Amino acid sequence: MMALVAMEQPLSLSAEHIRTEKLKVLQAIAPLAADDVVLGQYSRSQVGCGYLEEPSVRNKASCTETFAAAVLHIDNPRWAGARPPVLAAAPLRRLFTPRGGEQASR
């Protein structure tokens, strides 16, 4: 998804042209540095239990990450000076905005 959003406009909508532009943007991403990445595990909150309290989690001392965020450094003219974030998380019962407000139920 990130490559589709970050790529330049392809010459046409053919699979080959789209693949070429996605490859260009992926090759322009600098290797991640430790300062650009945050890893975490969801915990108990007002809306639900934490990862370690999930019935399917057998190892109650698990350090498994359930959330990752990274800031990308894309070395091309379109993204010069911009640092787009990429987020990934375990399925949540509710979605939240970056400011913490509830957005929708699943």
VMD Tcl script that draws the C-alpha trace (Angstrom):
set ca {
  {0.00 0.00 0.00}
  {2.80 2.40 0.91}
  {4.44 1.92 -2.50}
  {1.16 2.64 -4.31}
  {0.64 5.85 -2.33}
  {4.26 7.03 -2.56}
  {5.01 6.19 -6.20}
  {5.12 8.66 -9.07}
  {2.35 8.57 -11.67}
  {3.00 5.61 -14.01}
  {3.14 6.05 -17.78}
  {-0.05 3.98 -18.00}
  {-2.16 1.76 -15.76}
  {-0.50 -1.37 -17.11}
  {0.87 -3.80 -14.52}
  {4.41 -3.30 -15.87}
  {4.33 0.51 -15.54}
  {2.80 0.38 -12.05}
  {5.35 -2.23 -10.95}
  {8.19 -0.05 -12.31}
  {7.06 3.00 -10.29}
  {6.52 0.96 -7.12}
  {9.99 -0.52 -7.47}
  {11.52 2.95 -7.90}
  {10.01 4.22 -4.64}
  {10.89 1.06 -2.72}
  {14.51 1.33 -3.89}
  {14.59 4.98 -2.75}
  {13.75 4.12 0.89}
  {16.81 4.42 3.13}
  {17.52 1.59 5.60}
  {15.69 2.12 8.89}
  {17.63 3.47 11.85}
  {16.74 2.55 15.44}
  {15.58 6.14 16.10}
  {13.01 5.83 13.30}
  {11.19 2.78 14.73}
  {8.87 2.27 17.71}
  {7.70 -1.18 18.79}
  {5.14 -1.94 21.47}
  {2.51 -4.24 22.89}
  {-1.05 -3.17 23.59}
  {-2.08 -3.17 27.23}
  {-5.27 -2.96 29.26}
  {-7.27 0.20 28.63}
  {-10.76 1.56 29.20}
  {-12.00 -0.29 26.10}
  {-10.48 -3.73 26.59}
  {-7.91 -6.13 27.87}
  {-4.22 -6.14 27.03}
  {-2.40 -8.61 24.80}
  {-1.23 -10.71 27.75}
  {-4.83 -10.97 28.98}
  {-6.13 -12.34 25.66}
  {-7.44 -15.92 26.10}
  {-5.45 -17.13 23.07}
  {-2.10 -15.95 24.50}
  {-0.53 -18.88 26.33}
  {2.76 -17.27 27.37}
  {1.66 -14.61 29.85}
  {5.24 -13.27 30.03}
  {5.41 -12.75 26.26}
  {7.30 -9.75 24.90}
  {5.72 -10.14 21.45}
  {5.26 -6.78 19.74}
  {1.71 -6.04 18.63}
  {2.42 -2.56 17.25}
  {5.14 -1.12 15.03}
  {5.62 2.38 13.66}
  {8.44 3.61 11.45}
  {9.31 6.91 9.81}
  {10.55 6.43 6.27}
  {13.24 8.45 4.53}
  {12.45 8.33 0.80}
  {15.28 9.73 -1.28}
  {13.48 11.19 -4.30}
  {12.27 14.68 -5.33}
  {8.59 14.08 -4.47}
  {9.32 13.13 -0.86}
  {12.27 15.47 -0.22}
  {11.94 16.81 3.33}
  {8.86 14.68 4.10}
  {9.03 11.73 6.45}
  {5.92 9.56 5.97}
  {5.05 7.25 8.86}
  {4.09 3.59 8.38}
  {2.04 1.87 11.09}
  {1.11 -1.77 11.67}
  {-0.81 -3.24 14.60}
  {-2.58 -6.35 15.78}
  {-6.33 -6.30 15.15}
  {-8.11 -3.97 17.55}
  {-11.72 -4.05 18.66}
  {-11.96 -0.29 18.12}
  {-10.12 2.14 15.90}
  {-8.66 5.35 17.28}
  {-7.47 8.58 15.74}
  {-3.85 9.68 16.34}
  {-5.16 12.06 19.03}
  {-6.72 9.17 20.92}
  {-10.39 9.78 20.10}
  {-12.59 6.82 19.31}
  {-13.36 6.62 15.62}
  {-15.40 3.48 14.96}
  {-16.26 0.06 16.32}
  {-15.32 -3.11 14.49}
}
mol new
graphics top color blue
foreach p $ca { graphics top sphere $p radius 0.5 }
foreach p [lrange $ca 0 end-1] q [lrange $ca 1 end] { graphics top cylinder $p $q radius 0.2 }
display resetview
